[in-house]
Amino acid sequence: LKDKGRLGDSPVVGCGFYADNESGAAAATGLGEDIAKGVLCYQVCTLMKNGYSAQSAASQAVSDLTRSLTKRRGHCDSISLICMDKEGNIGVGTNIPFAFVCADDTHPAQLYLAEPAEGDTRITLISATEISGID
């Protein structure tokens, strides 16, 4: 529960979400105060607009913000984001283990796990049988 009058990061344009026609779109989750300090979703879209792939932009933006906050105050709380460039390519950046699902017109929904990996993000496909134990 949030205190009366307190706003989370999700509805703050540029922080919890951002989209434009030149780059694509992004949505973030985690500690809103940390995400807002880097205007994270705007930052990842700016990187995509400047030629970064969706995956490189996502990894770079989260890594840079995590490094900056850790240098400034000794730690950074959880930050994860998913983005899509204007061509429909996705990217994920995170500083914690982060599960997400992706699907499109030609691919069924599948569960993935993203994990931070030395300034990058490692993404692993997780099958439904591994998650639920059901065939």
C-alpha positions as CSV (number, residue, x, y, z in Angstrom):
1,L,0.0,0.0,0.0
2,K,1.2,3.5,-0.9
3,D,0.7,6.4,1.5
4,K,-2.1,8.8,0.5
5,G,-1.0,11.1,-2.3
6,R,2.0,8.9,-3.2
7,L,2.4,7.9,-6.9
8,G,4.3,4.9,-8.2
9,D,6.7,5.0,-11.1
10,S,4.3,3.1,-13.5
11,P,2.2,6.1,-14.5
12,V,5.2,8.5,-14.8
13,V,6.0,9.0,-18.5
14,G,9.6,8.2,-19.2
15,C,10.1,6.2,-15.9
16,G,7.6,3.4,-15.8
17,F,6.8,3.5,-19.5
18,Y,7.6,5.4,-22.7
19,A,6.9,5.0,-26.4
20,D,7.4,7.0,-29.5
21,N,7.3,6.4,-33.3
22,E,11.0,6.9,-33.9
23,S,12.3,4.3,-31.4
24,G,9.7,1.9,-30.0
25,A,8.4,1.4,-26.5
26,A,9.6,0.3,-23.0
27,A,8.0,-0.6,-19.6
28,A,9.9,-1.0,-16.3
29,T,9.3,-2.6,-13.0
30,G,11.2,-2.6,-9.7
31,L,11.9,0.2,-7.2
32,G,10.2,3.2,-8.8
33,E,12.5,5.7,-7.0
34,D,15.6,4.1,-8.6
35,I,13.9,3.8,-12.0
36,A,12.8,7.5,-11.9
37,K,16.4,8.6,-11.1
38,G,17.4,7.3,-14.6
39,V,14.2,8.1,-16.4
40,L,14.8,4.5,-17.5
41,C,12.2,3.9,-20.2
42,Y,13.0,7.2,-21.9
43,Q,16.7,6.3,-21.8
44,V,16.3,2.9,-23.4
45,C,14.1,4.4,-26.2
46,T,16.8,7.1,-26.8
47,L,19.4,4.4,-27.1
48,M,17.2,2.5,-29.6
49,K,16.7,5.7,-31.6
50,N,20.4,6.2,-31.7
51,G,21.0,2.8,-33.3
52,Y,21.2,0.3,-30.4
53,S,19.4,-3.0,-30.9
54,A,16.5,-3.4,-28.4
55,Q,18.5,-6.0,-26.4
56,S,21.6,-3.9,-26.3
57,A,19.7,-0.8,-25.3
58,A,17.9,-2.6,-22.5
59,S,21.0,-4.2,-21.1
60,Q,23.0,-0.9,-21.4
61,A,20.3,1.3,-19.8
62,V,19.9,-1.0,-16.8
63,S,23.6,-1.6,-16.4
64,D,24.4,2.1,-16.6
65,L,21.7,3.1,-14.0
66,T,22.7,0.3,-11.7
67,R,26.4,1.3,-11.8
68,S,25.5,5.0,-11.3
69,L,23.3,4.4,-8.3
70,T,25.7,1.9,-6.8
71,K,28.6,4.4,-7.2
72,R,26.5,7.2,-5.7
73,R,25.1,5.5,-2.7
74,G,26.6,2.0,-2.4
75,H,23.6,0.0,-3.8
76,C,20.8,-0.1,-6.3
77,D,17.5,-1.9,-5.8
78,S,15.7,-4.1,-8.2
79,I,15.3,-2.8,-11.8
80,S,13.9,-4.7,-14.8
81,L,12.5,-3.5,-18.1
82,I,11.3,-4.9,-21.4
83,C,11.3,-3.0,-24.6
84,M,10.4,-3.3,-28.2
85,D,11.9,-1.4,-31.1
86,K,9.9,0.0,-33.9
87,E,10.5,-3.1,-36.0
88,G,9.1,-5.4,-33.3
89,N,12.3,-6.8,-31.8
90,I,12.3,-7.2,-28.1
91,G,15.0,-6.5,-25.4
92,V,15.1,-7.1,-21.7
93,G,17.4,-5.6,-19.1
94,T,17.6,-6.5,-15.4
95,N,19.8,-6.3,-12.4
96,I,18.0,-9.3,-10.7
97,P,16.6,-12.6,-11.9
98,F,13.4,-11.6,-13.8
99,A,10.9,-13.8,-15.4
100,F,8.8,-12.6,-18.4
101,V,6.6,-14.0,-21.1
102,C,6.7,-13.2,-24.9
103,A,4.4,-14.1,-27.8
104,D,3.5,-12.8,-31.2
105,D,1.3,-13.7,-34.1
106,T,3.6,-16.6,-35.1
107,H,5.0,-17.7,-31.7
108,P,3.0,-19.0,-28.7
109,A,3.5,-17.5,-25.3
110,Q,6.7,-18.7,-23.7
111,L,8.3,-18.1,-20.4
112,Y,11.9,-16.8,-20.2
113,L,14.2,-15.9,-17.3
114,A,16.5,-12.9,-17.7
115,E,19.5,-12.6,-15.4
116,P,22.2,-9.9,-15.1
117,A,25.6,-11.0,-16.6
118,E,28.5,-8.6,-16.2
119,G,26.9,-5.5,-17.8
120,D,24.7,-7.6,-20.1
121,T,21.6,-9.7,-19.7
122,R,21.5,-13.5,-20.2
123,I,18.0,-14.8,-21.4
124,T,17.0,-18.4,-21.0
125,L,13.9,-20.1,-22.3
126,I,12.1,-21.9,-19.5
127,S,9.7,-24.7,-20.6
128,A,6.3,-25.2,-19.0
129,T,7.3,-28.6,-17.8
130,E,10.2,-27.2,-15.9
131,I,8.0,-24.6,-14.2
132,S,5.0,-26.7,-13.3
133,G,6.1,-30.3,-13.5
134,I,3.2,-31.0,-15.9
135,D,3.7,-32.6,-19.3
